[in-house]
């Protein structure tokens, strides 16, 4: 049995992870800005967390430690998205996305590492995204924030020297959740309306046809049970998680951009 902190545990991937871990006998502290949204199930303890507020992050981590006594695993999962043209993307929107998807999660990771190093063991799973490598059009802030988290995770993997404290970059492809319902969609710029409509239609279709969040939850359970978790792992359907990243890796940038434009109909 392990003590595990899961951010964004009130819906989607985070909720599936929290439920699965609790069902496997782990004690789970699940966070949400509104703890009333976290279901009341055995071994799932609600913790209020607003990743937009550094003070809230400190309080949430301290509250978890106070209740749990120690932390074995941190799963940085919480997120949000924005859909609109990068050319006119407001700087405050970009700042907000980076605070939630990068800075807040780095703050939690650093707090967890400070706790895990003296204990001599621990696991941190940063849920970034395949969008960090195969960007979704009109989600520039989300794509780049996830890429920043993935890069920071690899930097920590390079630098942090402790054989029993593991750090994993978990990159889901399209996973069927209600995530898109929380995405702010902007079509205020007339010249982008047609492209935005096409790209959003493809994005919604992909989401509906994607595997469920339970796939990610099962992968998380296996990571926690593993003695040698991989530094990076992808999750999704076979094409998205295996074939596309491999092909994309060897293509020149011109072909990458062309292929993604064709895929999203823009």
N, C-alpha and C positions, 0 to 999 in steps of 0.2 A: 504493500500500500504506500502511495506517495502523496505528498501535499502539492497541489498543482494550482497555479494561477492562470486563468484563461480570460483574456480581454475580449470584449464584444460577445458576451455569452448569452445575450437575450434573443438572438435570432441568427438565422443562416448557419454558416460554417461554425461559428463560435458556439452556438447552442448545440449543434450536433456533436461537436467535440466534448463539450461539458457533460452532456447526457451520457455519451459513450464511456467516458472516463469514470463517471460516477457508477455506472452499471458494472464496470470492471473492478469496483471496490476501492477506487481512489477517492481521496477527499479533495473536492474541487471548489476553489473560490472563483466565482464567475463575476465579471464586471459588466456594468451598464451605466449609462448616465441616469437611467430610471430603473432602480432595482425592482420596482413592482412588475417589470416586464420579464424578470427571470422566474421561470417556473419553480414551484415549491416541490422539489423532489429530494429524496434522501441523499446525503453527502454532497449536495450542491449548495454552497453558501454565497449569498449575494453580497457584492461589494460595489459601492458607488464609485465610478471613475469617469471623469471627463478629460479625455486626452488633450483637449484644447487648453487645459489649465494645469501648468506645472505643479502648482500647490496641491491640486486634487490628485495628481499622480503620486506625489510623496505620501499623502494621507492614505490613499488606497493601498499602497505597498506596505506602509506601516501597520495598517489595520489588518491586512492579511497575515503579516508576521505575528502580530499580537494574538490573533485567533489560532493560527496554525502552529506557532512555536518555531517552525522552520519551513523553508520552501525548497522542494526538490526540483520542480519544473516550472518554467515560465513559458507560456504560449502567447506570443504577441500576434493577435489576430484582428483586433478591431479596425474598422475602416469606414470610409465614405467616399463618394465619387462625385465628379462634376463632368457634364457633357456639353462642350461648347468649343468654338473655334479658338485655337491657340493665339492667333493674330491679335485678338482683342480680349484675351483672357485677363480679367482684373487681377492686379497684383495681390489684393487681399484674398482672393479666391485661391491663388497659388500658395500664399502664405498659410492659409487655413489648411489646405491639403497636406502641406509639408509638416505642419505642426502635429496633425492627427496621425499621418502615415509614416513620418520619419522621426521628428524630434521627440514626440511623446513616447514612441516605442524605444528609441535609443535611451531615453531617460530611464525607462523601466528596465531595460537590459543592463544598464550600468548599475542600477540599484541591486538587481539580482546577482550580478557578478561579484559585487562587493560582499554580498551575503554568502554566495556559494564558495568563493575562494577559501575563506577560513575553514569552512566545513569540509572542503576537499572533494566535493562532488556536486553534480547538478546538470541540468539540461535546459537549454534555451532554444525554442523553436520560433523563428521569425517567419511569419507567413507573408511573403512578398507576393509575387505574381508572375506568370509567364508574360504578362503585359510589359514587364521590365525588359523583355527581349523581343517580343512581338507586339509592338504597341498598337493599341486600339485607337483609330482616328477619333478626334474630338475629345479625347481624354488625356490631353498632354500633361496636366498637373498630376493626375493619378499615375500615368505611365512613368513619368520621371521621378515621382516620389517613391514608387515601388522599386525603380532601378537604383535610387539612392540607398534605400534600405538594404537591398541585395548587396550593393557594393560595400556598405558599411559593415554588413555581416561578414563578408569575406575578409575585410580588413581586420576585424576582431579575430577571425579564425587564423590569420597570419601571425598576429601579435600575441594573443593570449596563450600563455604556456601553462596548462594544467591538464594532465592526461585524463582526469576524471570529470572535468567540466566540459561538456560538449555544447557546441553551438551549431544549429542547423538552419539553412535557408530552405524553406518549403515553398515551392512555387506552383500554386494551382492554375490550371487553365480555366475554361468556362465551367462553372459549377452551378447547378440549378438551385437557386435561392431567391429570396425577395430583395436581393441587393439592388437590382435596377430600380425598384420602386422608391428607393431612397436617394437615387442619383438625381441631382439637379440638372435638368435639361434646358439649355439655352439656345434659342434660334432667333435672337434679336437682330442678327446681321443678315439682311436680305440675300446677299450674294452666296451665303452658305446654307440657306434653308433646304435646298434640294439635297445637297450632299449630307447634311446632318440627318435628314429624314431617312435617306437610304442607309447610312451607317447605323443609325439607331434601330432600324428594322432588322438588319442583319444581326446586330448585337442581341436584340430581344429573341430572335429565332434561335441563335446559338444557345442562349440561356435556357430556353424551353426544352431544347434537345440534349442538354448537357447531363452528365451523371449527377446524382444527388450529393448533398453535403456529407452523407454517411461515408462516402468514399474517402474523403479527407479525414474524417474521424477515425476510420479504421487504420489509415496510414499513421496518424498521430499515436494511436495505441501501440502499433508495432514499433515506432521510433522509441517510445518510452520503455518498451520491453527489451529493446536491443542494447547489447553491450558495446557495439561499435556503430552508432548511427552515422549515415553518410553526411558529408558537409552540405550537400545540396541535393534536393529531390524534387521531381515534378509529379503532379497529380492531375489526372483528367482523362479524357478519352485518348486512345492510342495515337491518333493522328496529332492532336494538339500537344500531348505531353512527351511524345517520343519522336515521331517522324518530322513534324514541322520545325522544332528547334534544331534538329540535326541538319536538315536541308538549309535552313536560314543561316546557320553558322558559317557555311562555306560560300554563300552568295555574296557578290559585291553589293554595295549599298544601293546602286541604281536598280538592281533587280529586286532587292528587298522591298523598296518603296513601290515599285511597279506591281509586284505580287500582292502586297497588302491593299493597294488601291483597287486592283481587280477583285480581290476577295470581298471587299466591303462595298463594291459598286460605286466608287467615287472617282 
